[in-house]
């Protein structure tokens, strides 16, 4: 097969490309230039897609003896990921830019270009597995190593995208084994730190970055009953579940800490309350997709697990698609068996059946497990 290896400059994508070469495929490496700041430099493990990363990717490709190119997707990345991130925060939502990047850049724009150029598949260094069911349909599954599993951030992939994707690291027992293999191959990225944080905010100061992009205007901090408790310097800087930085100035009547329960961008208000009020019993979203074949009867309740964070634990749930009336969009509704804490609109809910990724939705609304005015749940 003719394979396009997406090479980020890290150890995982380099080893994935090497394994594709070992498998006898015709491999071409490509690094995605996503930043408009051409001189962006990497700081330790913060950020990715920097000048150093591009050079590391080129060195790995040269060692593997494969052609290497840099594709400039900075404009599309700015529109589809960065601008989306800003717009979501302005709307009082908590987005996951890695999900948007996988959805709109790595497995949409890149895959589309790859297929147009005659490639059969795109290879990445993600830790996930693709299997076939009895009928030959491709399915996305968790990686063998739970701690490194990245199937959550790939939950946005569709059946068509899975048909042209390959994750050679999915069955690898540990990251240490990948690093050892890289060292054995002579790859200079063998001990390179993993990247973390939001790649376009490499200093990690999301609040400061948002204040600069969105602006900050003073507004009210309210309790669940609508009583004013204090003020804030800009609602966009707050996310559901946040505890620090409220600066109300006095404790709650019961002495317990307060948490952000809701962000209201239209009125520039932040609603706070006790930790147990973060618990939700239901979530739903209209932007949903299936990673492969959908359930046989998606409009009837089916058992599953739901995961709402990349490194979160899945929880038992049931889900179904509710058809919208008239022009209203269909909605994927998920009810959790036990209350789930700290879930915010804008996050992605990924559904699993066993190790298989069934599908996902961007959360539009949640239903609290603790009604307004109710006391703390009895344990």
N, C-alpha and C positions, 0 to 999 in steps of 0.2 A: 504494500500500500504506500501511497504518497502521504507522508505525515508532516503536519506543521506543528513544531514544538514551541509552545509559548514559554519563553525563558525569561524569568523575572530578574535573574541575577543571583538567586538564592540556591541553596544546596538541593532542595527538593526538585525544582524544575530541571536542574542540570542532570540529576540522576535519572529523572523520568525520560529526558531526551536520550541519555546514554542507553537506557534499556530499550527504547524504541529502535536505536541503531543496532543494538545487539540482536534484536528480533528480526533483523534483515530488511527493515523498511527503508524506503527512501525518505530521509528526514531533512527538513530545513528548519533552522532556528529563527525565531523572530522575537525581538524585544519590543514591548509597547512603550512608546514615549507618551506619557499621560500628563506630564506637568508642562505648563506654559513657561515656567521659570527654568530655562535651559541649564542654568548653573546650579541648580539645587543640589546640595550635598547631603549625604547621609550622616546622621548623628547616632553612632552606636547601633541599636536595634530599632530606632525610631524611623518611621517612614519607609518608603520603597519607591521603585521606579525613578531612582536618582541617577546622576551621571556615573557614580561608582557602580551602581547596579547594572547599567548598560555595558560598562567595560567588563565587569565580571561575567556577564552573559556572553559577551563576544569571546573572552578568553576560553570559556567552557566549550563554546561551539568550535573554536579553532582546535582545541585538544581532541574533540570528538571527530574532527574532520568533516564537518557539515557546513553548508552555506549558512550565512547569517545576515539578517536584515533588521533594521529598526523601522517600525511602522509608527507614524505620528497620528495618534488618536487623541491628542490633547484637546482639540476643539470639541470633539464629541464627548470626551470625558467631562469637560467643564460644563457642558449643557446637560448631559444625562445623569451625572453623578453629583458634581459640586453644586450646580444650580438647584438640582432636586433636593439636596441636603439642606440648603438654605431655605427653600420654599417650604419644606416639611416643618422645619423649626418655626418658621413664621406662622404656620398653621397650628402650632401647638402640638406637633407630633414628634416622635422620636425615631428617626430613620436609621437604617443600617446601610451605610454607603458600600460596604463590601458586597451585600446582596445586589444592590443596583449595578455595581461594576460587573459582577458575574452575569447578571441578567441582560444588561444593555451593551456591554463592551466585550468582555472575553468570550461570551457564548452567543452573541448576537452579531455585533459589528465584525469582530475578528473571524468568527466562524463563517459568516456570510461572505467575507472577502476570500477566505481560504477556499471555500467551495467554488467560488467564481474563478479562482486560479487553478482549479483542477485537483486540489487536495482532497483526500478521502476522509481525514479526521484531524482533529486538534488534540494534542497531548499536553497535559498540564501536570504539575507536581502536587495536585490536591490529594489528600488522603481520603479516598472514597472508592467504592467498588461498583462496577457495572456488571450485571448478570442478565441472563435470559431466562424467561419462564418457559413452561412446557410448550407454549405456542410460538416461541421464538421472539417474544416481545422483550425489549430491553428494559431493565429496571435499575434504579439507583439504590445502592445499599451503603450502610455504614462501613467504615474501614475496619480492618482487623484490630487496630490499636485504638481503643476507645478514647484515650487521652489526646490523640492526634486527629481523631475523626473530624472531617470537614464537610460531611454530607449536608449539614444544616445550611451552610452558605451556598451549597449547590442545589438547594431545594427548589430554586426558581427555574431549573432546566426543564424543558419540555421533551416530549417523546422524540421529536424531530432532532433536537439538539443532542440528546443522548445517543442517537443513532450515529452521530459523527464525533463522539467524544471518547477519550481513552485516559484512564488514570492508572498508570503502571505501579504506583506506590500503594494502592489500596490494600493489598494483602501483606505488606511488609510489617513484621512484628513490632518494630520500634524505630524511632527517629535515630537512635544511636547506630542502628544497623545501616541506615541511609548515609549517615556521616562517615561511618567506617568504609562503606562502599565508595563514597566520593574520594576519600583519602587514598584508597587502593588504586583508584583510576587516575590519581594525580590531579584531581580538580582542586583548584585553589580555594574554592568556596566551602570546603569540607567542614570548617569550623566557624563559618560566618554566622553571626547571631540571627535568629529569626526576627523578622520585622513584626512590629505591633503598633497599635494606635492607628488613627486615621491617617492615611498616607499623605493627604493634602494639608494636614495640620501636624507636621512632624515634631513640633515642640510640645504637643499634647495639651495645649491650652485651648480647649474647645470653647469655653466661655468667652475668653478674650477674642478669639477668632470670630465668633458669632456676633459679638458686640460691634466689632469693626465692620462686618458685612451687613448685618441687619439693623444695627443701631439699637440704642437702649433708651427707653422712656419709663419714667417712674410710674408704678401702678400699685394696686392694693393686694395685700395678702389676706385671704379670708379663711374662716373655718367652714365646715360643711354646712352650717346653718346660715352662712352669709354674713357673719359678724366680722368686722374689720379687725385684724390683729396687728397689722403693720404695713410696711411698704417694701417694694423691691425696685431694683434699678433697671429691670428689663425682663419681661416674661420669657423671652426666647432662650434665656440662659438656663432655664429650669427644665428638669425632666421628671416624669412620674417616678416615685420611689426615692427621690433625692432627700437627704436629711441635712447635709451640711450647707452652710451659706444662706440660711433663711433669715438670720439676724432679726428675729422678732423682738428680742430684748427682754422677754419674761417667759417663764415656763407655762406649760398648760396647767389647767386646774388640778389634774391628777399627777402632775410632775413628770409625766412620760414625754419622750421626745416626739416631735411632730415630723411628718413626712409630706412631701408633695404628692397630692392625690390627683390633681387636675391642673392643666394649663389652659387658660382661656384667652387666646390671642386677640379676639375681636374686642374684648373689654379690657385687655391687658391685666388680667387678674390671675393670681396663683392661689389655688385652694389647697389647704394643708389639713392634716388630721392625724389620728393615731395609726400605728403600724398595721393593726388588724383591718383598717379600712382599705388597705391596699389589696386585700384579697378579692379576687374576682371568681365568679362561678361560670361565666360565659364570655366568649369573644367571637367576633365575626368580622368578615371583610369581603368586599365585592371583587377585589383584584385577586383572583385565585387561579391557580394552574395545577395541572397534574403532571407528575414526573413519570411519564409512561402511561400505562393503561389506567383509566379512572376506575373507581369501584363499579361493580356491576349495576348497582342501583344507588347512585349518589344522592337521590332525593329521599332515601330512607336512612334512618339513623344507623351508623355502622361504628363498630368499636375500633379505637386507634389509640395512639399516644400523641401528645402535642409537646413541642419544644419551642420556646420563645426566645432563646438566646443561643449564641454559637456554642457556648460552653456550659449551658444549663442542662439540668436533668429533665428527661421527658416525663410527663405525667399522664396517667390513664385518663381517657376521654371518650366521648362519642361525638360524631360529626355528621352533618348532612348539608346538602345544597338546598337552599330555599329559593324558589323561583320568584323573581320580582314581578310585581303587578304593573301592567302597562309598559311604560318606558323605563321603569326601575330595573337596575341590574340585579342579576342573581347574586345571592350572598352565601358564602360558606360559613356556617355556624358551628362552633365547637363548644361543647359543654364539658367541663373538667369534673372528674369524680371527686376530687378534693380541691378546696380553694387554692388558687395560684396567685402568688404575690408579685407586685411590681410590674404589671403588664400595662404598656402604654400604647395608644394609637400611633401607628407608624412603624411599630415593630413588626417583624415577620413571624408568623406562626407556621411551623413546619410539621406536617402530620407524618407519623410513622406507623407501620404495621410490622412488628418485629424489627428486623434490621432494615427493612425497605422504606425508602422515602416515598410516600404516597403523593404528596402535593403540598401546596403552601398557599397562604394568603397574607396580604398586608392588612394588619389589624386596623379597622375603622372605628370600632366601638367595643366597649366592654360592659359587663353587668357586674356590679359589686355584690359580693357575698354578704356584706354587712350594710343593710339599709341605713339611710341617714336617720340619726336619732337613736339607733340601736346601740346597746352597750357592747362591750367586748365579748366575743364568743366564750362560752363556758367550756373549759378544757376538761 
